Amino acid sequence: MTLTLHVDTDAWRAHLRRFADDTPGLVPVAKGNGYGFGLARLAEETVRLGLDTLAVGMVHEVAAVRAAGFTGEVVVLTPWTPADGSEVLDDPRTIVTVSRLDDLRSLAGKRRDTRILLEVRTSMRRHGLPPAELAQAAALVADSPLRVEGWTIHLPMVVSGRLAEARRLASEALGALEAPLWLSHLSDDEYRTLAGEVSVPLRLRVGTALWLGAPRTRRVTARVLDVHPVERGERVGYWQRRMPRSGYVVVVSGGTANGVAMEAPTAAATARQRLVAAASGSMEALGLALSPYRIDGRKRFFIEPPHMQSSLVFVPADAGVAIGDEVPVEVRLTTVTADRIEG
């Protein structure tokens, strides 16, 4: 019973190498489920690329990439707070992010030479020091043993106005303290443009575009575990739903334990995306939820919500499917964890 991620390793690594060669100052991001590959695999690939810095999402992920053999510098992206403790602060190869004056004061009061990045608040409004507090932050670190590795600017993914925002915030940050700039979500062209306009080194953090930027190098499949004929009106599944027509109940591997159908909310940023979201919601209200499983060339409907490690889907009587088949599954690897990775 397995949901399998198949990777054409040679082609994937060729993509990673091209990306790294084309992106001076690249800092790979390995966090969460490791973009479907796992944190250990991404740490190993970062070593293979010869890169000296890796970013993780949370403090506890530092140990995971260290255990996988990454000995370079690790940046923790989620801002440090006193609740994270002091252990990470004493690691000379770890750089923590600070996004609030109170937390910066707490760090400065510890009299440690901890390596830090100062986060600037962007239009995302997630973390960061507002521009009005940048000078105060610079004064605090100037009077402490803290080692400032730079300013970090986490930009939105919407392209319009993004470079202008990066320029404005970079100017304000560098006006308070000359230090390297660490950025997220700039395109190659935007990154190169900004690099030509400032006098400090730039680092570009990249996760999705690096690890998932070559979709043809991977695929996800599920195994058909059982196939049962069903007649119109028969009850099926935990919730005993009546079948609207005759066909087959197909039991496939993969369920909530793997993250199947556990999707993040849609961005719905465009009119088309809103229409798609509305149509999908209307279908689900009627008990029709399209699954990510493609059987006999088409995505099939769930019979009921996925189970822990398997799912039930309906196929018509004329569909070709058999026990043991490996069927494609169209999923986001940032939300799905495969049982097995081949390649």
C-alpha positions in Angstrom: 0.0 0.0 0.0 2.2 2.8 -1.2 2.0 6.3 -2.6 5.2 6.6 -4.6 7.2 9.6 -5.8 9.3 8.6 -8.8 12.3 10.9 -9.6 14.4 10.9 -12.7 17.4 11.7 -10.5 19.9 12.5 -13.3 17.5 15.0 -15.0 16.5 16.5 -11.6 20.1 17.0 -10.6 20.9 18.6 -14.0 18.1 21.1 -13.3 19.5 21.8 -9.8 23.0 22.3 -11.2 21.7 24.7 -13.9 19.7 26.7 -11.4 22.6 27.0 -9.0 25.0 28.0 -11.7 22.6 30.7 -13.0 21.9 32.1 -9.5 24.9 33.7 -7.7 24.3 33.9 -4.0 21.7 31.1 -4.0 20.5 29.9 -0.6 18.3 26.7 -1.0 15.3 26.5 1.3 14.6 23.1 2.9 11.6 23.2 5.3 8.4 21.4 6.3 8.1 18.1 4.3 11.1 19.0 2.2 9.0 19.9 -0.8 8.0 16.2 -0.9 11.6 14.9 -1.0 12.3 15.2 2.7 14.7 17.5 4.6 17.5 14.9 4.6 17.4 14.5 0.8 17.5 18.3 0.2 20.4 18.7 2.6 22.3 16.0 0.8 21.6 17.6 -2.6 22.7 21.0 -1.2 26.0 19.4 -0.3 26.3 17.8 -3.7 25.8 21.3 -5.3 28.7 22.6 -3.2 26.6 25.4 -1.6 27.7 26.7 1.7 24.3 27.9 3.1 20.9 26.3 3.6 17.7 27.8 5.0 15.2 25.9 7.1 11.8 27.0 8.4 12.0 26.2 12.1 14.6 25.8 14.8 14.0 22.1 15.2 14.8 21.5 11.5 18.4 22.5 12.0 19.1 19.1 13.6 17.5 17.3 10.7 19.7 18.8 8.1 22.8 18.5 10.3 22.0 14.8 10.7 21.9 14.4 6.9 25.5 15.7 6.7 25.1 19.4 6.0 27.9 21.2 7.8 27.6 24.6 6.4 25.7 27.6 7.6 22.0 27.1 8.4 19.6 30.0 8.4 16.4 29.7 10.4 13.6 31.6 8.6 11.0 31.8 11.3 11.9 34.6 13.6 13.5 33.7 16.9 11.6 34.4 20.1 12.6 33.6 23.7 10.3 30.6 23.6 12.8 29.0 21.2 15.4 28.8 23.9 19.1 29.5 23.8 20.7 26.4 22.4 20.5 27.5 18.8 22.1 30.9 19.7 25.4 29.2 20.7 25.9 27.4 17.3 28.4 29.5 15.3 27.1 27.8 12.1 23.5 28.8 12.6 22.0 32.2 11.8 18.7 33.2 13.4 16.2 35.7 12.1 14.9 38.5 14.3 11.8 40.5 13.4 10.8 42.4 16.6 12.6 45.0 18.7 11.6 43.2 22.0 13.2 40.0 20.8 16.3 41.8 19.6 16.6 43.5 23.0 16.3 40.0 24.6 19.1 38.7 22.4 21.3 41.7 23.0 20.9 41.3 26.7 22.2 37.7 26.6 25.6 39.1 25.6 26.2 36.4 23.0 27.9 36.8 19.7 24.9 35.1 18.0 24.7 35.5 14.2 21.4 37.2 13.2 19.5 38.5 10.2 17.2 41.5 10.8 13.9 41.1 9.0 12.3 44.0 7.3 8.5 44.1 7.3 7.1 43.9 3.7 3.6 44.3 2.3 3.1 40.6 3.2 2.6 41.9 6.8 3.8 38.5 8.2 7.0 39.2 10.2 9.5 42.0 10.3 10.5 45.4 11.7 8.6 48.3 10.2 10.9 50.9 8.4 10.4 53.3 11.3 12.2 50.9 13.6 15.2 50.0 11.5 17.4 52.7 12.9 16.6 51.6 16.4 17.5 48.0 15.5 20.8 49.1 14.0 21.6 51.1 17.2 20.7 48.0 19.4 23.1 45.7 17.5 25.8 48.3 17.4 25.9 48.3 21.2 25.9 44.5 21.5 28.1 41.5 20.6 25.5 40.2 18.1 26.9 39.5 14.6 24.6 41.0 12.0 24.7 38.9 8.8 22.4 41.2 6.9 18.8 42.3 6.3 16.2 39.9 5.2 13.3 40.9 3.0 10.5 38.4 2.3 8.5 39.7 -0.6 5.0 38.7 -1.8 4.7 36.5 -4.9 2.6 39.0 -6.8 4.9 40.4 -9.5 3.4 43.9 -9.9 5.3 46.4 -7.7 7.6 43.7 -6.2 10.9 45.1 -7.5 9.9 48.7 -6.5 9.1 47.4 -3.0 12.4 45.6 -2.8 14.3 48.8 -3.9 12.5 50.9 -1.4 13.0 48.6 1.6 16.6 47.9 0.6 17.3 51.6 0.6 15.7 52.1 4.0 17.5 49.2 5.5 20.9 50.1 4.1 20.3 53.7 5.2 20.2 52.3 8.8 23.0 49.8 8.5 25.2 48.7 5.6 24.8 44.9 5.5 24.1 42.2 2.9 20.6 41.8 1.7 18.9 38.4 1.8 15.7 38.2 -0.4 12.9 35.8 -1.3 10.6 35.7 -4.3 12.5 37.9 -6.8 12.7 36.7 -10.3 16.2 36.2 -11.9 15.8 39.5 -13.8 14.6 41.4 -10.7 17.5 39.9 -8.6 20.1 40.9 -11.2 18.7 44.4 -11.5 18.7 45.0 -7.8 22.2 43.5 -7.5 23.5 46.1 -10.0 21.9 48.9 -8.0 23.3 48.2 -4.5 26.8 48.1 -3.1 26.3 45.1 -0.7 26.2 41.4 -1.4 22.9 39.8 -2.2 21.6 36.3 -1.3 18.5 34.8 -2.9 16.6 32.2 -1.0 14.7 29.8 -3.2 12.6 26.7 -2.4 9.9 25.9 -4.9 11.5 27.1 -8.1 14.7 25.1 -7.2 13.4 21.8 -6.0 10.1 21.7 -7.9 11.1 23.7 -11.0 11.5 20.8 -13.4 8.1 19.0 -13.2 9.0 16.5 -15.9 11.7 15.0 -13.7 9.1 13.5 -11.3 5.7 11.9 -11.0 3.6 10.5 -8.3 1.7 7.2 -8.5 -0.7 5.2 -6.4 -1.3 1.5 -6.4 -4.8 0.1 -7.1 -5.5 -2.0 -4.0 -9.0 -3.4 -4.8 -11.7 -3.1 -7.5 -15.3 -3.9 -6.7 -18.3 -3.8 -9.0 -21.2 -1.7 -7.7 -24.7 -1.2 -8.9 -26.7 2.0 -9.1 -28.3 2.7 -5.7 -26.0 0.4 -3.7 -24.4 1.9 -0.5 -20.7 2.3 -0.3 -18.0 3.4 2.2 -17.9 4.6 5.8 -20.8 6.9 5.2 -22.8 4.5 3.1 -23.4 6.8 0.2 -25.7 5.6 -2.5 -24.0 5.2 -5.9 -25.7 7.3 -8.6 -24.8 4.8 -11.4 -23.3 1.4 -11.9 -19.5 1.0 -12.2 -16.6 0.2 -9.9 -15.4 1.2 -6.5 -11.6 1.5 -6.9 -9.5 1.5 -3.7 -6.2 3.3 -4.2 -3.3 3.9 -1.9 -2.8 7.4 -0.4 -5.0 9.2 2.1 -5.0 11.9 4.8 -1.8 10.4 6.3 0.0 11.3 3.0 -1.8 14.7 2.7 -4.0 13.6 -0.2 -6.9 16.1 -0.7 -5.6 18.1 2.3 -5.1 21.2 0.2 -4.2 24.7 1.2 -6.8 27.4 0.5 -6.8 28.7 -3.0 -5.2 32.1 -3.6 -8.1 33.0 -6.0 -6.2 36.1 -7.1 -7.6 36.3 -10.6 -11.1 36.2 -12.0 -10.5 32.8 -13.5 -9.1 31.4 -10.2 -12.2 32.7 -8.4 -14.5 31.0 -10.9 -12.6 27.7 -10.6 -12.8 27.9 -6.8 -16.6 28.7 -6.9 -17.2 25.8 -9.3 -15.2 23.4 -7.2 -17.0 24.5 -4.0 -20.4 24.1 -5.7 -19.5 20.6 -6.8 -18.3 19.6 -3.3 -21.6 21.0 -1.8 -23.4 18.5 -4.0 -21.1 15.7 -2.8 -18.9 15.6 -5.9 -15.3 16.1 -5.1 -12.8 15.5 -7.9 -9.9 13.4 -6.7 -6.2 13.8 -7.8 -6.2 10.1 -9.1 -6.2 9.7 -12.9 -7.6 6.4 -14.0 -8.0 5.4 -17.6 -7.0 8.9 -18.7 -9.3 10.9 -16.5 -9.4 12.3 -13.0 -12.1 10.4 -11.0 -14.4 11.5 -8.3 -14.0 10.6 -4.6 -16.8 8.4 -3.3 -16.2 9.9 0.2 -13.4 11.8 1.9 -10.0 10.0 1.8 -9.2 7.5 4.6 -6.0 7.5 6.5 -3.9 5.6 4.0 -6.3 4.8 1.1 -9.0 6.4 -0.9 -12.2 5.3 -2.6 -12.9 6.6 -6.1 -15.7 5.8 -8.6 -15.1 4.7 -12.2 -17.7 3.8 -14.8 -18.2 0.3 -15.9 -16.3 0.8 -19.2 -13.1 2.1 -17.5 -10.0 -0.1 -17.7 -8.5 -0.7 -14.2 -7.1 -3.7 -12.4 -5.7 -4.5 -9.0 -2.0 -3.8 -8.9 -2.1 -0.9 -11.5 0.0 2.1 -10.8 -2.1 5.2 -11.5 -1.0 8.8 -11.7 -1.8 11.2 -8.8 -1.7 14.9 -9.4 -0.7 16.5 -6.1 1.3 19.4 -4.7 4.5 18.1 -3.3 4.5 20.8 -0.6 1.4 19.3 0.9 1.9 15.6 0.2 4.4 13.1 1.7 5.0 9.9 -0.3 5.4 6.5 1.3 8.3 5.8 -0.9 10.7 7.7 -3.1 12.2 5.9 -6.1 15.2 7.5 -7.7 
